[in-house]
Amino acid sequence: MKLLLFVTKPYSFSILEPVQDAAEQSGFPVRWFMTSSIKTISPAMKFLSSIDDVTKYEPDAVIVPGNVVPHFWPGLKVQIFHGLGEEKRGHYRITGFFDLYCTPGPHMTNNFQALSEKHGHFLVKETGWPKLDTLNTSNQIQRKIFFGLQKDNPIILYAPTFSPRYSSAPALLSAITRLCNVKPFHWFIKFHPLMNINTISKYKSIQKDNIKIIDDPDLIPAMEASDILITDTSSVAYEYLIFDRPIITYNALTRKDKGINLTNPDDLENAIEVSLASPKKFTSNRLLYLNQLHPYRDGKSSERIIKTIQAVLDSKEHLYLKSKPKNWIRKFRIRRNFR
């Protein structure tokens, strides 16, 4: 079984690398294809540089954490998702490009299964999400040392989403600026790659010794080191559930009681103090939502994805699906972008 991993965003690498490891451990060859906007290249990855290369390689499956995939490529098209958040508009929009959805947990499985029964042109299998295979919930001390932070001052990870409609970054700028000056906290700030550049510049202008801007697309080391997460509607909130550490959100859309949800930026300082004083206050809620979204803690989601793809190909059940919608206009645009 030959696999192709398709990357359109820098943060996709941390999602797909565990899949590569699981595939290679099973003896399956793996190649990567990335769009021209991606700059990250690892010597451990074997890249295909053209559509002709993809055609010659003839993958049995193309694994995708993004929303689109060239329909004319050979192989089973497999969606594995770019995050655990599913409340934003469009998450359950069926594009007609995928044959198999590998879902992270029962909540998403149930919703996609209902859509599968409605449309009939894709399969749904629950596997877990590969990015979380690499998380080490007991690695906090080592990670703090990795970042050069050997003091006991709390580490606050701030990771807002990029969408102007949902992002907390403009609203919390003033409060975070003040707290950086008056409280003995370490701050890790991670911007989404699509974040407004002017907003990013404003945060970078307040940099002090206790502020670190995380440039690495892989957020896992910062998550492992931190004591509190502050975010909004970003799906990082759901990745962070596995640590059972405090989460503070600003204008969250759903599951607001996974931590303290703010509607007023002036309440941020008190929310941090309360979270530090009672870090387990929302433990039962966090466990409830984790079991809904991603109940797997065994680090084997990537292995399940590989086995699931192999089982589908062996059974040929994908060959009995209904025909996909034509989508002529969207297919034309994709073909034009990948010619």
N, C-alpha and C positions, 0 to 999 in steps of 0.2 A: 504494500500500500504506500503510494507516494503522496506526500502532503505538501501543500503550498500555503504559507502564512502571509496574509495580505494586510499591509500596514498603510493607513492614511493619516495617522496622528502620532506624534512622538510618544504619548503615553500608552500606545498600544503595545510597545515592546515588553513592558513589564507584565502585560496580560498574556502575551504569546510565548514568552521565553520558557515558562514552565511546560507549555504544550510541546515545544521543541524537545525539551529534556525527556518528557515522557515518551514521545515518539521514538527518539533515538535509543532510549533504553529498551524499547520493544523491537528495535532493529529496522524501523521504518525511515526511509530517506526523507529529509525535510529541506525545502527551499523557501526563500523569502522573496516577496515582491513589495516594493514600497513606492509611493507616489513621489514625484520629483521634489515636492516641498519638504520632504523628510531628510534631515541631515545626519542623523545618528546612524552609525554603522559599526557593528562589532565584528572582530575577526572570527568569532565563533559562529557567525551566520553566513550562509551561502546564498547570495542574492542572484536573482534573475534580472537582467537589465532591459528586457524588451518583451513585447507580446509574442514575438516569434520564439523566444526562449521558453515562455510559458507553454506554448503550443507543442514544442518539441519535448519538453519535460513531461507533458501530459499527466498532470496530477490526478489522483483518484478523488481527492477532496481539497477544497479551498476553504481555509478557516479564517473567519472574519470577525473582529470585534467592532467594526464600524457598521454603517447603515446601508452601504452599497457595495456591490461587487460586479465586475464585468460579467454579464450574462453569457457571453460567447466563449469564455474560458472553459476548458474541459474540467470535469470533476463535479462531485457533489458539493453544493454551496452550503456552508455551515456557519450559522450565526451564533457567536458565543457572548456577545454584548460587551459594551465598554464600561459598564458600571452596574451597580445593584439598584440604583434609583429608578423607579418606574412611574413616578407620579406626574412627570412633565408631559405636556401635550406631544403626541407623536410617537411615544414609546411603543404603543401597540398598533401603530399603523403598519399594515402589511404591504410591503413594496412589491412582492411578487418575484423577488430575485433569489430567495433562499429555499433550499430543499429540506433543511433540518435546522431546528432551533434547539440548542443545548442550553437549557434553562438552569439558573443557579439555585432555585428553591421552590417549594410548593406554591407560594403565592403567584409567582410569575408563571409557573407551569400550568396552573389551573386556568389562568387568563388566556395563555397562548393555546392551550388545548381546546378551549371553547372556540377560538378563532380558527384553529385547524379543522374542527368539525364543521364550521361554517363554510370555509373556503375550499378545503379538501386538497390543496396543492402543496402542502408542506407537512413534515413530521415534527413532533415535539418530544424530546427526551430530557429528563432531569439528570444533570451531571454534577452540579456545583460549578463555581466560577474559578478558573485557573489561577488568577492573580493571587488569591488568598492562600494558595498552596505554599507560598514562600514566607508567609507571616510567621513570626515567632513571638508569641505573647509574653514569653519569659525573658526576652532579650533586652529589656529596658536599660539596665545598668550598662551593659556593653555598648549599646547604641549611644548613650550619653557620653561615654568615654570616646567613642568614635567621632562624635561631633566636638570633642574637646571640652565638654561640660562636666566637670567632676564635682561641682558644688551641688548642694541639695535644692537650689532654687527651682521652683516649678517651671516646667517647659510647656508653653502654650502653643499649639499648632493652629494657625489660622489659614483655612483653605476655602475661600469663597468660590462660588460658581462664576461664570463669565457673563451670562445673559443679563443685559441691563434691566430686564423686568424682574429678575430674581436675585441679583447679586447684592450682597450686604456690604461690599467694599466701600462704596461712597458714603453710606450711612454711618459706618463704624470707624471711619478714618480718624475723626476727631477724638473719639473715646480711646482708641488704641494708641494714638499719638500721646495723649495725656498719661495713660497707664505705663507706657514705655519709660516715662520720665519719673514716675513717682512710686512704682512698685518693683520689687526685686524679682521680676519674672524674666525668664528667657523666652523670646518669641521666635518661632519659626513661621515664616509667611510663604505660602505656596500659591502662586497665581496660575489660573487656568491659561493655557497657551493662547486662547482667543480673547482674553481679558482686554478691556479698553486700555490702550497704551498710556493715555493720560492718567488714568487711575493708578496704574502701576508706577508711573513716575512720581506721583504724590507719595506713595508708600515708600519708595526708595529714598526719597528726600528726607525721611525721618530716621534713616538708619543710624543705630547706635551700637555700642559693643554688645548689648543684650538682644539685638535683632539680627536674625539670619534669614536672608532671602534664599529659598530653596530653588535652585535652577534645574536640578536633576528632574527629568520627567517622572522618575520612579519615586513615589511619595512614601513607600514602605519604610525606609530607614527612619524618616522623621516621625511617622506614625508610631513606630516601635519605641522611640525615645521619649515621646511626649506624655504629659500627664493629663492634658485637657485638649479637646478639639473644639474650635469655634468655626462654624460654617453657616450655611443657609439652606438652600435646596440642593447643594452638591451631593452627589451620591457617595462622596467620601464619608459622609455621616454613617452610612450603612456598612461600609467597609470597617469603620472604627468600632462597630458594635462588638466585634469579636474580642476586643480587649477588655470589655466591661469597665471602661474608664469614662469620666464625665464628658458629656457632649452639650455644648451650648449652641443653639441655632437662633438665627434672626429671621423672623417671618417664614418659618417652615410651612410647607404646604400640607403635609400629612405626618402622622406618627409624631406629633409635637411633644408627646410626653416621654420620648426617649432620653430627654434631659430637660434643661431649662430652655424654653423658647421665648425669645425677646421680641417685643414690638417697639421698644423704646431704647435707642442707643445708650441713654444715660443709665440704664440698668445693667450695663455690661460688667462694671466693677463688682457690684454686689453678686451677680451671677457667678463670677469667677471665685469669689470668696466662699460662697455657699457650696460650690462644687468641690473646692479643695477641702472644706471642712467635713462634707458628707459625700465622699466619692461613690458610695454604693447606694445612694438614695433611689436611683432609678434602675437598679440592677434587674428587677423582675420585668420591667417594661422592655429593657434592652434585650433580655433573653427571649422574650416573646417575639419581638420583631426579628431577631436574628434567626430564630427557628422558622419564621415565615419566609424570610428572604434568602437565607443561606445556612442551613442546619449542619453543613459538613465542616468538621474540624480535623479531619484526618490527613489533610494535605494531599489528597489523591484525586482531586477534581480533574486535573489534566489527564490522569490515567483513565478516568471514566470517560472523558471525551474521546480519547483515542479508541477505547474499546467499543464505545457506542457507534462511532463512525464505521469501524470495522464490521460490527454486527449488522448495521444497516446495509452496507455494501454486500456482505455475504448473503443476507436474506433477500436482497433486491426489492425490499418493500417500497423504496422510493420510485420504482418503475411503475407502480400501480396508482400513483397519485394523479389527481386531475391535472389538466393542462394549466399552466400559469397564465395570468392575464397578459395581454399583448404589450401594453406599456410602450408603444412605439416611440413616443417623444422622449421619454426618459432613457430608453435603450439607445436611441440615436445620440443623445448627449453623452452617455457613458462611452459609447464606441468612439465618438469624436475625441474624447479626452484620453483614450487609451489606444489610439491608432499608432 
